[in-house]
Structures are given as C-alpha cells and as structure tokens.
C-alpha cells in the first residue's frame, strides 16, 4: 500500500463491508452477538460468555488487526485481490471473522 491515505480508505471500506455483511446475517437469522462500532474499530460482542472480537486498523504497520479470546490476527493488504488477507491461512477479513465467530460461539 503506497500511502497512509490509501490505507485509510481501504481500512474504512473493509470495516464497512464487514459490518454490512454481519448485519445482513443478523437479519437472516438470530446471531449470538451484537455489533458495536467505536471510532475506527468494530466490536463483535457475544451474548453468551461475555467475549468479544475487536477488528481495527493499525495505521503504523498498515494492517487490519482482529483480536479476541487470547488470539490475534494481523491481516496484510493484498493488492492483487484488494483485500486484507491473513497470511497463515489466506483468508480475507470476512471469512476469518465468520470462522472466529462460529468457533467461539457455535450455533
């Protein structure tokens, strides 16, 4: 990613896309979480157990960070797909968050 402005635009778009995706899922079925947006972060707060996932951009290293339940994931920008990708699995932001939600609170 070339500039801070490019990163900020990509990070904002990724958070908006993730929130939209999760809200649409809430409308289709009862979900075991509530979404909270605070400035530049999105929190997935689970109804049972009080856990949460926090998704937020890290401007300094130009990554999207996902953390919660003792684990953290640093996603890098992939210019080919134009998405934030977790290098260990190749997952982009939405599938990674979906997987973490289902692993932490299965339906």
N, C-alpha and C positions, 0 to 999 in steps of 0.2 A: 504494500500500500504506500503510495507516494507521499501523501501529506496528511497532516492532522485533520484537516477539513474532510478529506476523502474518508478517513477512518470514522469520523464523527457521523457522516452521512450514512455510511454502511452500517455502523453500530445501531443508529437510530432506526433504520429500516429493518434490521434484523429483530430488534426488540418489538417493534410494531407488528411485524409479521408473526412473531412467536405469540404475542398477546392475542392477535386476531385468531390464530389457529386454535389456541386454548379456549378462548371464549366461544368459538363455534362448536368445539367439542362439548363445552358445558351445556349449550343449548340442545344438543342432540341427546345427551344422557346426563344423569346425575354424576358429577365428578367429585372425588374425595378431597377437593382443595378449593381454596379461594385465592384469587389473584389480587395482589396489591402492587401498585406502581408508585415508586418514590423516586423523584428526580430522574436519574439515569439508570435506574435498576427496576427489575421486575421480580417480585417475590411470589413464589408458589407456596402458600401456607396450607398444610394438610389439616383436615378436620380431626383426624384421629392421631394421637401421639404428639401433637404439637410441633412436628418437624416442619422444615421449610427448605426450599431451594431458592437460591438467590442467583439471578442472571444479571450481570453487569459488565459494561465495557471497561477495559483497563487502558486508558489513553497512553500511558507511558510506554507500554510494550506492544500496543496496538493489537490486543487480543480481546476476545469475549470470554469472560470467566463465568463458570457455573459452579456453585458450591452448595454443600449441604450434607448433613448426616456424616460428617467426617471425611468427605471426599471433595476433591476439587478437580476441575477440568479446565484447561486453558486451550481455547479454540483459536486457531490461526486463520487469517484471511486467505482464501484460495481464489486467486484472480481468474483461474480458468472457469470455475463454477460460479464465482461471485457470491460465495457463501463462507461463513465461518465454519471451519472443519476441525474436529478433534483428531489430531494426527494418529493416535494409537489405534483408533477403530475406523477412521474415515467417515464417521457420522457427522452430518451437519447439525446445526443447533436444534432444529425442531425434533428430528428423530432421537437425538441424545436426551433432550428434556422429556420427551414422551417415555423413553425407556426408563429414565430415572424415576419418573412418577409411578410407572407400573411396578418397578422393582421395590420401591419404598412403600407403596400402598396399592397392592393388587386389588382389582375389583371383586 
